[in-house]
Amino acid sequence: MDWVRSVDDEGKLNPSDQEIKAASTVYLVDEVMTGTKEEIVDIMERSYLEIAIQEFAAWWTVEEDWPLISDLKEFEGYFKWKLIEMIMDTTDQAYETEEV
């Protein structure tokens, strides 16, 4: 979150590590077929930029201030991620999507 603090001249955004962890987001990606490290990395290679855009926009809306990320390694410098192989939907509500 150092990049947010560096562009926030008014000091309004100074989240604690606990607040950042509490604001974690789950992203659904393509189905994992084999579970090999190569397959998982391939899925993240196809997804990291969209995830980064969503996360940066959630914290700061001035796109020119966002860090430039050109590969998965740079993405991992800003974000922690892990694969969770299964999620269960226990609600009766329909999914809502937001156009990006």
C-alpha positions, 0 to 999 in steps of 0.5 A: 500500500506504499503506492497509495500512501505516496499519491494520497497528499491529504493522508486520507488513505492509511490502511493498516495491514489488518484493514488490507487483509479484511478487504481481501477479494475473491476472483473466480478464474478458469477451472483448474484441470490438472492442478500443476504449478504450470497450469496455475501460473498460466491461469494467473498470467492470463488474469493478473492484469484484470485483477490488478486494475480492479484492486488499484481502482478500489483504492485509488481512482486516478489511473495515471497514479497506478503502478505499471505492472507488466508481468506476474512477477511485478503483480506479486510485488503488490498482491498476495494470491493463492488458489482455492480450488473450490468455493461453495455458494450457500445463498439463494441470491443471483450473481451480480456482475459489474461492467468494467 
